Structure formats: structure tokens, C-alpha cells
Amino acid sequence: MNFYIKLLKAKKLLFITLFFVSTLCVGAKDFTVASYNVENLFDLRYDGNEYEEYHPNTLTWNRLALEKKVANISRALKDIDADIVALQEIESQEALNFLLDALPLYSYHKFAKKQNSSVGVAIISKYPIVLSESIDVDRFDKYSRDILKATVDIDNTNFIIYNNHWRSKRASESKRIVYAMALLQDIQKLSKDQDYIIIGDLNSNYNEYQTFKYEQRLNDTKGVTGINQVLNTTIKENFVQKYNIRSFETIVHYNSWLELKHKDRFSAKFRGEKITPDNILLPKQLFDNQGIWYVDKSFEVFKPHYLYKNLQINRWELYTKEGFSDHLPILAKFSTQKQNYHFEDEKHLSIIDTLYSVEQINNFPLKGVVVIYRDENIAILKHKDQKISSKAIMIFHPKELFTLGGVYDIKVDEIDRFHGLKEIKKTSNEREIERLKNIESYYLDGNKIDLFDQKYQNNIVTNLTGIYKKGYLHYRKDKEYKKIRLYFKNGIERPKDGTTLTIDRGHLSIYKTKVQIAIYTLEDILIKKAYLLKYHEQRQFFPSSFERFGMLLLLPPKFLIGHPNFSF
């Protein structure tokens, strides 16, 4: 009898426990927020503010075009299946309604547009939008666009979304700073625990303070940018990180682009270069112990094959009425359930790899690094013990004390990316600890690695033979013919097309997202002229039928000497 009583009590206790746990879980919701600049979704009513190519009922914009555009954009949004979407470049509420007709799951929506503007912004949501307002950025600038502030009810928790579409880079940075200032002023009015995000097309790279300095027409603010210095995604040129965001007393934001590898950081392209105009900025409130939390490492760019193919964004074409947008959607996940963060402070990992994982750093120690290449303007470093790391890093304008073969302990005080290439800009506390005679073992065999794998950037490659033509070295690897761009330092005479050359020391680098090999002196290459160029010229270089001749051209010069088909 006692056994059955104990069993009933155990069952009751189990029931109460399960009920308690389930009660805690009820209401815990994960939800996704996306942003998409849909590139000019106009209606069919003429009001005088349309872009010329979007005048309604014309060859370029008519009902067929509108229906196709809506079908394409709604396809992408259905596949993303976000709970809340911030949209940019919507002409009107009427244009938004066309899109909503194809997206019935979004029961709630808000639209904002400044009077006389061509396009506005919208938020569509599966959750109730309980409040909304337009933030006037600059009433005296007819080109400025309002910011849409919407409060969404997520499981009885208010979540504020600031949807932005800042001025394009046809204008200088001061025109974007006014948006950041308007946001900051509004955020300062919020309670210190209020959860919010800044989202949308800011027309600013996540590292704008680094990139816009190369375009003097943009820099009318003495180096200050809206995204980095006003909204404080950087402090003293160091990016705010997840692990330290709560340590700041001032208003700061973490830019979710930092979660992705550098090569994946883009939502648009300009002149072939990857850019990040679309952003999701996270305040420290989303990493605290209440309300809504950011789901760690959930940020992503949505790029299925129909949006991004052959390294190209499938943008909308006015005449063919095909395509989607010149932007890719971005998204991130959030939760009303507390997250257990385990952010790693990577600054304690004193290896070259860490310099590639952060955007800026101060007083960072590198110990036992050897100079494996030295030129007037650069020095290439690797760890003396390659078991620690095989990555290499470049010092731009190194101090004279850095000599070839020298092994050093140093402090890194400033790093940068110049058109995609990671580099050290400033060092201190340099101390030479020894000197090596043989450094060739630190070079990478160009025939044994994938030259286009960015993990090898800044390394010195050797033993790569091919034919130079129109700025590229054509070579063979794994039974395939490939080519890589060669950059020759100013003052070096470039080889003539058809020249066979072997790279003895080449700097594997990046320029505007394109991998290249930089040659700083003619002593770093061996040149031999081949007189069988006519064979591959006739077949547009390295055709399969040219194998028996082309293979010979790709052999190192020492194997070609004396061959009956070649003379040097």
C-alpha cells in the first residue's frame, strides 16, 4: 500500500514539475527580423515625384512590371519567412498594399514617407505594431527621408524598430550624420532598459570610417561618420564587441556584420566591390538579463541562387522585367527567452590569427614573429614556430629595425584593411630576440595551395610557373588551367605578353576583393621568353587541344632548356 502511495506522490511531483517548466516556457518566443531594400517598388498612380524611369504606364513601368516585381519580391520574403521585415524604397501605401496582397501572413504594417520624397520605408509584421511615428531627419533638406520608428508587441514586451534609409553616397558624409544624430536624440529619450534595434539601408559600410577616407569627396566631416562615431559602433577606432558591449556607460552599438567572415560581408556591390550599406545595429540592452535577447551568431545575408548567382546580384531590370533588387536581404534572430552567452575575449590569443578576427586592436602582443620578406614599404611576418599558426601578416611602412630573418616580440597598436588586405599600421615595444639565416621554409609552394583561399593572404608564395598575359599569370594546377592577377610595383617593367616566368617570391595579397600576387622587385621572378605563343594565341590560351604544347610551357624553365620545341 505504501508503495502505491509513494508512486502517486512521485507522479504528482513530476506533474507539478512539468507544469512549472512548461509554464515558464509558455510565451518564450524566438523571432526573426529582416531588412530588404527592394529597389524602387512604385505604384501605378502618377503624383509627380516618381523617378523618370518609373513614370506609370510607360514602357519601363506598367502593370505587367509591377506584378512581376511584386511576385519576385514576395517570393524572396516568403522564403525568408521573417516575423518582422523592414522595407526600403517603397513609393506609397498603395505600392505596399500590392506587396501585402501577396503576403497575407503579415497582418500588421506601417508606412512612412516624407512629403515630396520619391520613396519611403515600411515595416510589415506578424506581431502587433502598437505604436509608430516618423522621425523627421532634416526638414530643410528635400532629399532627406524620414526614419520609421515602430513599437512591436512581442509576447507582451515592447520592441522598438528604427527603420532607416539614409542619403546615398551621391552626398557627402555630413548628410548621413544628420540621420545618426536624429536616431541618437530619440534613443536618449528611451528608458535605459528599452529593447530596440537600428536597421535598414544606412548607405554606410560597417567600417565606414576606414573606407570613406579613400574618397575625399565624402569626407567633409574630418573623419567622423554617422554609423561609427555618432552611433558608436566604434570607440576610439575599436569596434564595440559583444563581449565588452555592456562595459560601456555611454550609448554604444554592436554591428552584426562583425559576426561574418570578411569575405562574406556584403549585401550589395558597387563597381564590383563588396559593400555593406544594409545594417543591423544592436544595443547593449539586447545582451542584458531581461526583456528581449539577441540570438548569438544568427545574423546572415539571404542569398539563394535566384538572388545571387555567378558572383552577381540579380537586380531588377527595367526593360526585361526580370530580377529582384540591387540589395540582398539581411536578417537576425531574437528571443524572449534568456540567452546564455559565452563570448570569448579573443584579445588574449596573442597570435596572428586574432588580428584577422578583429577590426581594430590596441597594445596587442605578438611574440616570436619572424620577418620572412622585406621591401621598402612592407614587411611580412609569420610566427617562428609555425605550429602556433601558419598565417602571415603585413606591416605597412615598417620601421627600419625590422630586417629580413629577424625574430621579434612586438606590440600591435593599429591595424587596418586596405581594399580588403589586412595590415598592421603601427607597432611599438619592438625587441629583436634572434636572427635566422634560412627563411625559405616559411614560403608556401604555389603549386600545393589554393591561391584564392583567403586564409593564405599575406603569405609569400614561391615555385609558381606560368605564362604572363594581359596582367595575369596563367598556370596549371590539378589538371586545370587557372589565372591570377599579377601586380607589379611602380617602376618595375612588366613582362611582355607570352613571357614564361617563375615566381620565386610573391606576396599573396588582395586588392578590391580580388586576389593577386604582388611583385616588388624583378629579383623575385625568373623570366624566360617562350616562342610558342602562337599556339595558345590561336586557341584563346590553354585550350584542351593545346595540351601537349601548353604543358611544356608550364614546366619550370630548367626542364625546358634543351627541349626540341623551345629556344630561349
C-alpha positions, 0 to 999 in steps of 0.5 A, a space after each residue: 500500500 505504501 508503495 502505491 502511495 509513494 508512486 502517486 506522490 512521485 507522479 504528482 511531483 513530476 506533474 507539478 514539475 512539468 507544469 512549472 517548466 512548461 509554464 515558464 516556457 509558455 510565451 518564450 518566443 524566438 523571432 526573426 527580423 529582416 531588412 530588404 531594400 527592394 529597389 524602387 517598388 512604385 505604384 501605378 498612380 502618377 503624383 509627380 515625384 516618381 523617378 523618370 524611369 518609373 513614370 506609370 504606364 510607360 514602357 519601363 513601368 506598367 502593370 505587367 512590371 509591377 506584378 512581376 516585381 511584386 511576385 519576385 519580391 514576395 517570393 524572396 520574403 516568403 522564403 525568408 519567412 521573417 516575423 518582422 521585415 523592414 522595407 526600403 524604397 517603397 513609393 506609397 501605401 498603395 505600392 505596399 498594399 500590392 506587396 501585402 496582397 501577396 503576403 497575407 501572413 503579415 497582418 500588421 504594417 506601417 508606412 512612412 514617407 516624407 512629403 515630396 520624397 520619391 520613396 519611403 520605408 515600411 515595416 510589415 509584421 506578424 506581431 502587433 505594431 502598437 505604436 509608430 511615428 516618423 522621425 523627421 531627419 532634416 526638414 530643410 533638406 528635400 532629399 532627406 527621408 524620414 526614419 520609421 520608428 515602430 513599437 512591436 508587441 512581442 509576447 507582451 514586451 515592447 520592441 522598438 524598430 528604427 527603420 532607416 534609409 539614409 542619403 546615398 553616397 551621391 552626398 557627402 558624409 555630413 548628410 548621413 550624420 544628420 540621420 545618426 544624430 536624429 536616431 541618437 536624440 530619440 534613443 536618449 529619450 528611451 528608458 535605459 532598459 528599452 529593447 530596440 534595434 537600428 536597421 535598414 539601408 544606412 548607405 554606410 559600410 560597417 567600417 565606414 570610417 576606414 573606407 570613406 577616407 579613400 574618397 575625399 569627396 565624402 569626407 567633409 566631416 574630418 573623419 567622423 561618420 554617422 554609423 561609427 562615431 555618432 552611433 558608436 559602433 566604434 570607440 576610439 577606432 575599436 569596434 564595440 564587441 559583444 563581449 565588452 558591449 555592456 562595459 560601456 556607460 555611454 550609448 554604444 552599438 554592436 554591428 552584426 556584420 562583425 559576426 561574418 567572415 570578411 569575405 562574406 560581408 556584403 549585401 550589395 556591390 558597387 563597381 564590383 566591390 563588396 559593400 555593406 550599406 544594409 545594417 543591423 545595429 544592436 544595443 547593449 540592452 539586447 545582451 542584458 538579463 531581461 526583456 528581449 535577447 539577441 540570438 548569438 551568431 544568427 545574423 546572415 545575408 539571404 542569398 539563394 541562387 535566384 538572388 545571387 548567382 555567378 558572383 552577381 546580384 540579380 537586380 531588377 531590370 527595367 526593360 526585361 522585367 526580370 530580377 529582384 533588387 540591387 540589395 540582398 536581404 539581411 536578417 537576425 534572430 531574437 528571443 524572449 527567452 534568456 540567452 546564455 552567452 559565452 563570448 570569448 575575449 579573443 584579445 588574449 590569443 596573442 597570435 596572428 590569427 586574432 588580428 584577422 578576427 578583429 577590426 581594430 586592436 590596441 597594445 596587442 602582443 605578438 611574440 616570436 614573429 619572424 620577418 620572412 620578406 622585406 621591401 621598402 614599404 612592407 614587411 611580412 611576418 609569420 610566427 617562428 614556430 609555425 605550429 602556433 599558426 601558419 598565417 602571415 601578416 603585413 606591416 605597412 611602412 615598417 620601421 627600419 629595425 625590422 630586417 629580413 630573418 629577424 625574430 621579434 616580440 612586438 606590440 600591435 597598436 593599429 591595424 587596418 584593411 586596405 581594399 580588403 588586405 589586412 595590415 598592421 599600421 603601427 607597432 611599438 615595444 619592438 625587441 629583436 630576440 634572434 636572427 635566422 639565416 634560412 627563411 625559405 621554409 616559411 614560403 608556401 609552394 604555389 603549386 600545393 595551395 589554393 591561391 584564392 583561399 583567403 586564409 593564405 593572404 599575406 603569405 609569400 608564395 614561391 615555385 609558381 610557373 606560368 605564362 604572363 598575359 594581359 596582367 595575369 599569370 596563367 598556370 596549371 594546377 590539378 589538371 586545370 588551367 587557372 589565372 591570377 592577377 599579377 601586380 607589379 610595383 611602380 617602376 618595375 617593367 612588366 613582362 611582355 605578353 607570352 613571357 614564361 616566368 617563375 615566381 620565386 617570391 610573391 606576396 599573396 595579397 588582395 586588392 578590391 576583393 580580388 586576389 593577386 600576387 604582388 611583385 616588388 622587385 624583378 629579383 623575385 621572378 625568373 623570366 624566360 621568353 617562350 616562342 610558342 605563343 602562337 599556339 595558345 594565341 590561336 586557341 584563346 590560351 590553354 585550350 584542351 587541344 593545346 595540351 601537349 604544347 601548353 604543358 611544356 610551357 608550364 614546366 619550370 624553365 630548367 626542364 625546358 632548356 634543351 627541349 626540341 620545341 623551345 629556344 630561349 
